[in-house]
Amino acid sequence: MLPAGVAAAAVLLVLLVDLADFTTALAIVLGVGAFLAVAAAVWVLARRTATVPRAGRYAAVVDLLALLAGVVWIIANTHYSSQHLVLDRDPAIYNTAAQWLVHHPSLAAVSHYQQFGTPVQTARQGWSTVDDISHYYPQGMHGVVALAALVGRVFGNAALLKANVVLGGLGLLAFYSFARTVVPRGWALLAMIALGSTMPQIHFSRDTYSEPLGQLAVWVGLTLFARARAHGGWWPYALTGFVFGASMTSRVDAFLGFVPILAMAVMVAGGAPIGRRIGALGRVVLLAVGTLVPFVVGFVDLRDHSGTYYIDLHTNIFSVFKLDLATAVAAVVAVGLVWWGPLWRLVLRWRRPLGYLLSAVLLILFAGLALRP
């Protein structure tokens, strides 16, 4: 519940950044509101697809141990969180941008020439201008910046510098939540502890990097997809897309996330029996729409508030969009072939190994996004 709520809050807070209206009141109302609404929806979904009563007391104990391990990890690493403020691009740019956003409604930093130096000097430090030397924008996407700025507005600068540790800990809990859908809970807990002990997880959480938020959204999205499949209703697919899409407010390479989303769509539509295909298409549409909302929010943020960072990466970004589009065409063709009578009978005959294969492909695609550090 908590990781999903944080991912949703990031989308709404970045929307305020897009609108240049990041005020304390609006940030609290929209951020906390999104957090509570999505956390409640995840709780309802979990209750309706729960396996704990059948698994017995052991499952509840292991879940409690995982929660305790996550809390201990956050407390331990908070003590060593970085105070990285020297302007050297990543990761200090996230802290300085968040501090600016604590005191201003927009990321457009209006400054005198003497404060920031020449455009070339500021570009080396992560701030750049696209119009004149009086307006500078921090590079990258700003999901982490918006979350840290909300923490800074409410709890102060000291808490702002520790916010990413909490995201790293929530990312571990999200990983455990997913892992227990594919392996026994005991093994999922061991995997979570192992991941939390790795230097990339520790380093990218103690300092303010964008990876933990992206990791969190990816693992929660995959978990919600499994829950949505078990639930069978429509709304969990929109929720899955929205939470997974929150990664697209954090990292520019998260736009590749449309590829695993399309893999999900193939599994939902391609595996639907003949009498349920219209409903399966409706679920796919909701999955796509849910993902498109944070995609648009994140892309507008990148285009309008990252200075020359977007200009420098423009070609690469649109190459990714072309790959997403090509994958979408391939997904439509794949579903059409599966729905074709003779091939459908073959799929039914080999449905178990094909299911394992598609699940493995989906897992690999998500793991590539989540474990990038």
MIRO-646537 format. One record per residue (C-alpha): residue in one letter; x, y, z. Coordinates in pm, whole numbers, padded with zeros to 5 digits, always signed. Example, Ala and Ser with C-alpha at 12.3 -4.5 7.8 and 13.67 -1.06 7.14 Angstrom:
2
A+01230-00450+00780/S+01367-00106+00714/
***
This chain:
373
M+00000+00000+00000/L+00264+00253+00105/P+00489+00219-00205/A+00190+00246-00439/G+00064+00556-00258/V+00405+00724-00283/A+00426+00647-00655/A+00083+00803-00712/A+00175+01108-00505/A+00481+01163-00724/V+00262+01189-01035/L+00033+01453-00883/L+00324+01652-00743/V+00499+01658-01081/L+00171+01780-01229/L+00198+02082-00997/V+00553+02133-01123/D+00419+02125-01480/L+00164+02392-01387/A+00427+02601-01203/D+00193+02604-00904/F+00383+02402-00642/T+00250+02555-00322/T+00248+02396+00022/A-00131+02374+00041/L-00177+02223-00306/A+00117+01988-00264/I-00020+01853+00063/V-00377+01821-00064/L-00291+01654-00395/G+00010+01456-00273/V-00150+01322+00043/G-00484+01279-00132/A-00330+01069-00410/F-00133+00871-00153/L-00442+00787+00054/A-00667+00713-00245/V-00424+00475-00415/A-00316+00312-00088/A-00684+00246-00008/A-00744+00101-00356/V-00443-00129-00318/W-00569-00237+00025/V-00910-00326-00122/L-00747-00515-00408/A-00520-00703-00168/R-00813-00799+00053/R-01009-00935-00241/T-00716-01139-00370/A-00563-01230-00033/T-00399-01568+00019/V-00284-01512+00380/P-00585-01682+00545/R-00516-01998+00350/A-00141-01971+00404/G-00183-01953+00781/R-00002-01775+01061/Y+00342-01837+00903/A+00265-01601+00613/A+00157-01322+00847/V+00474-01364+01055/V+00700-01348+00748/D+00516-01040+00619/L+00563-00873+00956/L+00935-00961+00952/A+00966-00807+00605/L+00800-00487+00725/L+01028-00479+01029/A+01335-00537+00809/G+01230-00248+00585/V+01186-00013+00880/V+01522-00114+01031/W+01690-00065+00692/I+01545+00287+00663/I+01649+00384+01016/A+02000+00245+00975/N+02064+00416+00642/T+01902+00745+00741/H+02186+00789+00988/Y+02432+00780+00696/S+02230+00976+00442/S+02432+01215+00230/Q+02420+01593+00250/H+02519+01626-00112/L+02478+01989-00209/V+02789+02060-00418/L+02671+02145-00769/D+02815+01854-00969/R+02510+01741-01168/D+02379+01403-01042/P+02291+01358-00764/A+02332+01703-00606/I+02104+01853-00871/Y+01807+01672-00714/N+01879+01818-00369/T+01939+02171-00490/A+01634+02162-00720/A+01420+02034-00432/Q+01550+02310-00207/W+01461+02566-00472/L+01112+02416-00502/V+01066+02436-00125/H+01070+02815-00153/H+00929+02869-00504/P+00624+02745-00698/S+00821+02676-01017/L+01150+02511-01113/A+01241+02809-01331/A+01521+02957-01123/V+01534+03331-01182/S+01881+03450-01092/H+02132+03720-01150/Y+02425+03645-01374/Q+02672+03676-01087/Q+02500+03405-00882/F+02495+03130-01142/G+02785+03221-01369/T+02790+03172-01745/P+02551+02928-01916/V+02844+02695-01988/Q+02946+02691-01622/T+02593+02622-01497/A+02537+02344-01754/R+02833+02162-01602/Q+02659+02188-01266/G+02324+02053-01386/W+02137+02380-01442/S+02090+02515-01793/T+01900+02782-01981/V+01707+02765-02305/D+01607+03129-02336/D+01843+03370-02161/I+02081+03372-01867/S+01811+03490-01624/H+01621+03157-01617/Y+01778+02821-01533/Y+01625+02474-01512/P+01757+02163-01333/Q+01837+01868-01556/G+01646+01542-01552/M+01293+01450-01450/H+01157+01568-01122/G+00949+01303-00946/V+01209+01266-00672/V+01256+01643-00659/A+00883+01702-00607/L+00857+01440-00331/A+01167+01573-00155/A+01038+01930-00187/L+00709+01835-00020/V+00906+01673+00264/G+01120+01986+00288/R+00819+02218+00301/V+00661+02018+00583/F+00959+01889+00784/G+01252+02110+00682/N+01578+02076+00490/A+01725+01806+00714/A+01434+01577+00633/L+01458+01667+00263/L+01809+01521+00250/K+01687+01193+00403/A+01375+01146+00190/N+01542+00923-00067/V+01640+00670+00202/V+01270+00620+00270/L+01210+00568-00102/G+01486+00307-00106/G+01329+00124+00188/L+00985+00135+00029/G+01142+00001-00289/L+01265-00301-00091/L+00916-00360+00047/A+00775-00333-00306/F+01032-00590-00420/Y+00927-00825-00139/S+00562-00779-00231/F+00635-00886-00586/A+00874-01166-00493/R+00617-01337-00275/T+00387-01370-00577/V+00639-01598-00750/V+00829-01770-00467/P+00743-01875-00108/R+00742-01590+00142/G+01053-01709+00323/W+01256-01696+00004/A+01104-01357-00083/L+01222-01222+00253/L+01574-01357+00196/A+01579-01198-00152/M+01469-00865-00004/I+01743-00877+00259/A+02000-00970-00006/L+01897-00679-00229/G+01901-00440+00066/S+02258-00547+00145/T+02394-00462-00200/M+02605-00150-00247/P+02396-00013-00539/Q+02079-00024-00329/I+02253+00140-00034/H+02446+00402-00231/F+02159+00509-00456/S+01933+00546-00151/R+02167+00725+00088/D+02228+00992-00172/T+01945+01151-00370/Y+01919+00960-00697/S+01614+00896-00913/E+01660+00518-00925/P+01478+00427-00598/L+01153+00593-00708/G+01176+00422-01048/Q+01249+00090-00878/L+00957+00134-00641/A+00707+00206-00920/V+00824-00086-01134/W+00799-00351-00860/V+00463-00223-00737/G+00332-00214-01093/L+00431-00576-01151/T+00273-00681-00820/L-00050-00499-00902/F-00060-00669-01242/A-00052-01007-01071/R-00327-00889-00836/A-00533-00754-01125/R-00512-01090-01302/A-00631-01265-00988/H-00910-01010-00928/G-01052-01027-01279/G-01215-00682-01263/W-01148-00377-01475/W-01034-00101-01238/P-00720-00284-01111/Y-00573-00261-01461/A-00606+00118-01466/L-00447+00127-01121/T-00163-00096-01242/G-00087+00129-01537/F-00101+00447-01331/V+00131+00323-01055/F+00378+00165-01294/G+00372+00478-01508/A+00490+00681-01209/S+00840+00564-01302/M+00807+00794-01605/T+00810+01097-01376/S+01143+00987-01233/R+01374+00864-01508/V+01405+00941-01877/D+01484+00575-01957/A+01154+00474-01794/F+00982+00551-02126/L+01105+00205-02222/G+00847+00084-01971/F+00586+00076-02245/V+00751-00244-02367/P+00666-00452-02055/I+00326-00282-02039/L+00262-00408-02392/A+00383-00752-02285/M+00117-00737-02013/A-00141-00642-02276/V-00049-00944-02489/M-00089-01172-02187/V-00431-01025-02101/A-00578-01009-02452/G-00398-01304-02610/G-00490-01541-02328/A-00858-01450-02318/P-01109-01721-02415/I-01325-01653-02719/G-01627-01538-02519/R-01427-01294-02305/R-01213-01117-02563/I-01411-00793-02568/G-01372-00763-02192/A-01001-00838-02223/L-00963-00555-02475/G-01136-00322-02230/R-00884-00418-01961/V-00598-00355-02202/V-00737-00009-02283/L-00758+00077-01912/L-00403-00049-01860/A-00282+00175-02144/V-00481+00481-02033/G-00357+00440-01677/T+00001+00440-01804/L-00048+00733-02043/V-00151+00974-01764/P+00185+00973-01581/F+00364+00947-01916/V+00214+01279-02030/V+00284+01441-01692/G+00643+01321-01697/F+00709+01414-02059/V+00577+01769-02016/D+00802+01806-01712/L+01102+01682-01910/R+01028+01900-02212/D+00955+02224-02027/H+01164+02210-01709/S+01494+02039-01781/G+01668+02304-01988/T+01913+02176-02246/Y+01895+01824-02095/Y+01586+01751-02307/I+01741+01912-02614/D+02056+01701-02578/L+01857+01376-02539/H+01578+01461-02782/T+01697+01218-03051/N+01743+00931-02807/I+01404+00992-02644/F+01219+00979-02972/S+01411+00668-03072/V+01263+00508-02761/F+00917+00628-02863/K+00965+00466-03205/L+01061+00142-03032/D+00749+00166-02815/L+00535+00222-03123/A+00694-00071-03309/T+00635-00290-03005/A+00271-00181-02995/V+00227-00284-03359/A+00397-00616-03287/A+00167-00667-02986/V-00145-00610-03199/V-00016-00855-03459/A+00067-01111-03190/V-00280-01092-03037/G-00439-01116-03382/L-00238-01427-03464/V-00325-01586-03131/W-00694-01517-03188/W-00674-01684-03529/G-00846-02024-03501/P-00569-02275-03585/L-00307-02087-03386/W-00549-02050-03094/R-00590-02428-03076/L-00211-02461-03075/V-00186-02205-02796/L-00440-02398-02590/R-00237-02714-02637/W+00087-02542-02525/R-00062-02285-02290/R+00138-02388-01983/P+00490-02359-02134/L+00385-02046-02327/G+00260-01894-02003/Y+00593-01966-01837/L+00776-01814-02134/L+00572-01492-02137/S+00603-01461-01759/A+00980-01497-01786/V+00997-01231-02060/L+00784-00995-01853/L+00999-01053-01545/I+01320-00988-01739/L+01186-00665-01887/F+01075-00533-01548/A+01395-00646-01377/G+01597-00456-01636/L+01411-00137-01544/A+01417-00193-01169/L+01780-00300-01129/R+01943-00045-01357/P+02190+00080-01086/
***
